[in-house]
Amino acid sequence: PFAQLRTSGCCRGLVRDRLRSMKSPRGLLVLLCTFLAATWVVPSTSKAEEWKVALARVDITPANPVYLSGYASRDRPSESVESPIFAKALALSDAEGGRAVLITTDVIGFSAPVVDPICEKIMAESGIERADILINSSHTHTGPKLTLDSDGQGGQAQVDYTREEQERIARMAIEAL
């Protein structure tokens, strides 16, 4: 199907290169959302083809100064907030009862010790499987560092922020489901 994509001459290479680079989770998420959006536009005549969608959003902007990810040489916490940051959820359910949730966040990424408790809480309270949860990050280098290591940069304050965000993100996803 990608070979049949038509573009104007000035954009042809850009589109082709973008499609080839979709090996990343972010690219695949964009492709999946585009596909799902396109299929929702087409009217359905069968109940078995109906999908339900729910959206949720939570502000994850730190209330207090925290260390930022992507600044290895920075030796002090953030000084101010230029723009709020968010976690967002897209929950999907089909006519057969299948459910999934796609979560995106304005952070650099998640380590397994940080993301696993989020997924465990979502699974425990919603009944969905781990394979039905996708958590993606924008990979911003101006977002808070998420860590459970109180001996590291930021100490216990950084860990407290991380635990608050784990709870907020899980709660938001559960509400969307």
N, C-alpha and C positions, 0 to 999 in steps of 0.2 A: 504494500500500500504506500510506503514512503516513496517508491520510485515514481508513482503517479502524481505526486505533489507538484503543482505548478506555481511558479513565482515569477515576478518580473525579473528582468536581467540583472538589476543592481542588487537584488536580495537573494538570488538563487544560491550563491556560494555560502552566504550566511546561514540560510535555512538548512542547507545540506550539512554544513559543519555542526550546527546545533543538534540535528537529528543523530548524527554520528556520535556526539558526545553524551548521549543520554544513558550512559552506563552508570552514572552516579545515581544515588537514591533520590536526590533532589530532582534530577532530570526525569527520572521514572515517575516521581510523584506528580510533576507537572503534566507529563504525558497521560497518566492515569486520570487526573482531574479533568483534563481536556476531553478525553474519551468519554468519561462519565457525563460531563456537561453536554456533550454532543448527543449522547443517547437519550438524555432527558428532554431535549428539545423536540424529538420526534414523538408525536402522539401515539400512545399505546392503546390497542383495542383489547388486550388480554389482561385480566387481573394478575396472572402469574408473572407479568413483566413489570409490575409496579415496584417502585423503589420509594423509600422514605428517607429524607435527609434532615438532619438537625445540625445547627451550627452553635458554637459557644466560643467565648473569648474571656480571658482573664488577664488583668494587668499584672505583670511580674516585675515591674520596675522596683528596684531596691529603695526602701524608705530611708536607709542609712548608707553611708559610704561603704563600698565593697571593692575588692580587687577585681580587675577586669581580665578576661581571657585574651590571649594574643599579645600581651605586653610583657615579654620576658624581662626586659630591662627596667620596667616601672617598679619602683620600690615604695609606693604609697597607694592608698585606696583612691577610688573615684572622688572627684571634687564637687561635681554637680550632675544634674540630669538635663540633657539637651532635649531628648524625646522619650516618651514612655515606651516601654517594650511589652510585648504580649506573648501569650501562648494562645493558640486557636485550635479548635477541634472541628472536624467534619465527621459526623456519625452517619453511617449508612445502614439501612436494613432492607431486606428483600421480602417478597411475598411469602417465601418459605420460612421466614424467621431468622435467616442468617444476618448477622450484624458484624460491623467492623467500625473502627475509628481511626482516623488519620489526624495526627497532632503535629503542629508546627510551632516552633518556638524561636524567639529572638535571642538565642545564645549561640556560642561557638560549637557546642556539641555536648554529648552525654557520655560519661563513662558507665560501664556496666553497674558498678555499685550505686550510682545515682539513678539510673533509669529502671533498674530491676524492681525496686520497691514501688515505683509509679505503676508499672505494669501489673505487679502482684495485687495492688489495691484495686485497679480497674477490673482485673479478672475476678477477684473475690466478690466485688460488689455488683458486677454486671453479668457475670456468668459467661463472658466471651473468652476465647482462647488467646494465648499469646500471639499466635500467628495472625490474629485479626486486629492487632494493634500495630500501627506504624507511627513512630516518633521521629520527626525530622527537625533539623535545626537550620537556621539561615546562615550559620557559620560567621556571625558578625564578630569582629575583633574589638568591638566597643560595648560588649555585653558583659554581664557579671560572670565571674568564674564560679562554676558549680563544683563543690568538693565536699567530701565527708572526712577529710584529713584535718583535724584540729591543730596538728603540729605544723602545718604548711602555712603559706602566705595568707594572712587574714585571720588565722586562728579560729577560735570558737564562733566569732561573729560571722565568718564566711560559712561555716557549717550550719549555723542557725538559719541563715538566709537560704541555703540549699534545701534544708528540710522543709522550710515554709513553702518553697516553690514546688517541691515534690508533692506536698499535700494539695496545693492550689491546682496544679496541673492534673493530678488524678481526679480531684473533685469536679473540675471542669469537664473532663472527658466522660465521667460517669453521668453528669447531668445531661450531656449531649446525647448519650446512649438512651 
